[in-house]
């Protein structure tokens, strides 16, 4: 969640909601992987 909140200004609302939902559901590894992929693409 800390990484997600630090990058909140870079993400769209939908991306943030999706990644936050993954973390809440317990899929922290998947959320980290998705965040890294989004940041690498530059979106």
N, C-alpha and C positions, 0 to 999 in steps of 0.2 A: 504494500500500500504506500510505503514511503516513496519508492521510485515512481509510482503512478502519480502521486500528488505533486512530486517535483517536476514532472513533465506534463502536467495538466494543461498548461498554456500552449503546448505544441499540438495536443490532440484535439480532434473534433469532439463534439458532445457525444456522438454515437460511439466513437472509438473508446472514449473514457468510460461510458456506461457499460460497454461490452467487457472491457478489461476488469472493471470493478466487479461486475457480476461473476466473472470467472474466479476472482479472489474470494469473494463471499461464498461461492459454492465449493471452495476448497481446491481449485485448480490453479495454484500459485505458479507452478512451473509453466503451465500453458500461458498464463497471463504475462509472465516475464518474457517468454519466447515471442509472444505477439507484440509486446512493447518494443522489444529489440528490433523486430522486423519492421515495425512502423517507423521507428527512429532512423533505421538504415535507409529506408526508402525516401525519407525526407518529407513525408506527408504530415 
